[in-house]
C-alpha cells in the first residue's frame, strides 16, 4: 500500500516527465514549421520507421539518396539542377524532424514502462498515458501520409493532411499538459485557497478560449499548407481593400475556406481579430474580478503573449514570410495555448473542489 507521501512523490515524477515530453513536442512542432518553411519536407522520399534512423554516411550513399530524390516531382518540377550540397541542406531538416519524433517516442515509452511496472501510476492515469502513446504512434503514420501527398504529380503536400498532422501534434501536446497540470496537487491547493470569485462565466470563457486557440492553429495550418501567407503582403488591407476581391469565389463557395488562398488568409486575419478582442476582454475582466495575484500574473502573461503574437503575425505578412519570424509566430501560438490550458485546468479543478 502506497502512502500519501509516496503518491505525491510519484505524481511529481510523472509530472516532470510529462512536462519534459511536452517540451520535446513543442520543439517538434517548431522544427516541423521550419522544415516546411525551408521546403525540406519532401527531401526524404522513403519511410523507414526502423532503419531510417541512419542517414547517408559517405559520398556513395549520399549520391544514391540524391538520385532517388531526382525521380520525384519536387526535383523534376522545382529543384531541377540543384547541387548535392543543396540537397543535403533540405535533407537534414527533414531527417532531424523524423529523428526527433523517434526520440520523443522512446523518451515517452521507456519511463512509462518503468512507472507502470514499479506501480507508480494511479489506475485512473494509466488509460490517459496509453492514449498519449497511441496518438504519438498515429502521428508518425499521419506524417508519412502527409509526405506521400507531395510525392505524386504535384510537389506540394495536401493542406488537409498538413493541418491534420499539425492538429494531432497540438492535441497530444495539449492533452499532455492538461494531465500534467492535474498532478500538481500542492500547487493547486495553494492556488485555490488564494482564489475566489471564480464564476461559471469565467470558467466557461477560459474553456472557449482554449478551444478557439486550437482552431486558430488549425487555421494557420491551412495558411501554411496553401502558402496563403504569400498572397497579400499588406496590412491592414489585403491589397487595396480590407475585404479582398474574389472572396469565397469557389464553387461551391464553402470550398474557398479550405482551398482558395485569398479566402484562407482573410479568414485567418478575421479569426485573429476576433480572438484578440475576446482574449483581451476576458483577461482584463478576470484580472479585475479575481483576488489571486498568481492568476492575475498568468493573465498578464497571456496579454503579453497575445500582443507579441499579433505583432509576429503582422511582421510575417509584411516581410513576406521569413523563416525566423514565421517560426516564431507558430511558436507564439503554442505558447499562448499553453497559458490558456493552464488557466482552463486550474478553473476546472477549482470547480470540482468547490462541489
CORPE-V733030 format. One record per pair of residues at least 6 apart in sequence whose C-alpha atoms are under 8 Angstrom apart, sorted by the first residue. I is the first residue (numbers start at 1). J is the second residue. Records with the same first field share a line. If there is no record, write none. Layout:
BEGIN
I=J  J
END
This chain:
BEGIN
7=120
8=185
10=120  121
11=120  121  183  184
12=183  184
14=115  180
15=180  181  183  184
16=180
17=111
18=176  177  180
19=176  177  180
21=104  107  108
22=173  176  177
24=104
25=104  169  173
26=173  331  334
28=97  100  101
29=166  169  331
30=327  330  331
31=93  97
32=97
33=327  330
34=93  323  327
35=41  90  93  94  97
37=323
38=90  323
39=90
40=90  91  93  94
41=90  93  94  147
42=74  94  147  150  151  155
43=69  87  90  91  94
44=69  91  94  95
45=68  69  72  151
47=144
53=99
55=95
56=62  65
62=84
63=84
66=84  87
69=75
70=76  80
72=151  152
73=151  152  153  154  155
74=150  151  154  155  156
77=155
78=155
101=140
105=133  136  137
108=133
109=133
112=129
115=121
116=126
128=179
132=172  175  176
135=168  172
136=169  172
139=165  168  169
142=161  164  165
143=162  165
145=161
146=157  158  161  162  165
147=157
148=157
149=156  157  158
150=156  157  158
157=225
158=225
159=221  222  224  225  226
160=222  225
162=221  222  225
163=218  221  222  225
164=218
166=218  221
167=214  217  218
170=214  334
174=337  338  341
177=338  341  342
178=341  342  345
181=342  345  346
182=345  349
188=346
191=292  294
192=350
194=291  292
195=290  291  292  295
196=290  291  292
197=289  290  291
198=289  290  347
202=282  286
203=344  347  348
205=282
206=340  343  344  347
207=344
209=275  278  279  340
210=337  340  341  344
212=275
213=275  333  337
214=337
216=268  271  272
217=333
219=264  267  268
220=268
222=228  258  264
223=229  261  264  265  268
226=259  261
227=261
228=261  262  264  265
229=265  316  317  320  321
230=317  320  321
231=261  262  265
232=238  239  317
233=239  317  318  319  320
234=317  318
235=314  317  318
236=242
237=243
238=244  266
243=266
244=262  266
246=262
247=256  262  263
248=254  255  256  257  260  263
249=256
250=256  260
256=263  264
257=263  264  267
258=264
272=310
276=306
279=303  306
280=303
283=299  300  302  303
286=296  299
287=295  296  299
290=296
295=343
298=339  343
301=339
302=336  339  340
305=332  335  336
306=336
308=332
309=329  332  333
312=325  326  328  329
313=326  329
315=325
316=322  325  326  329
END
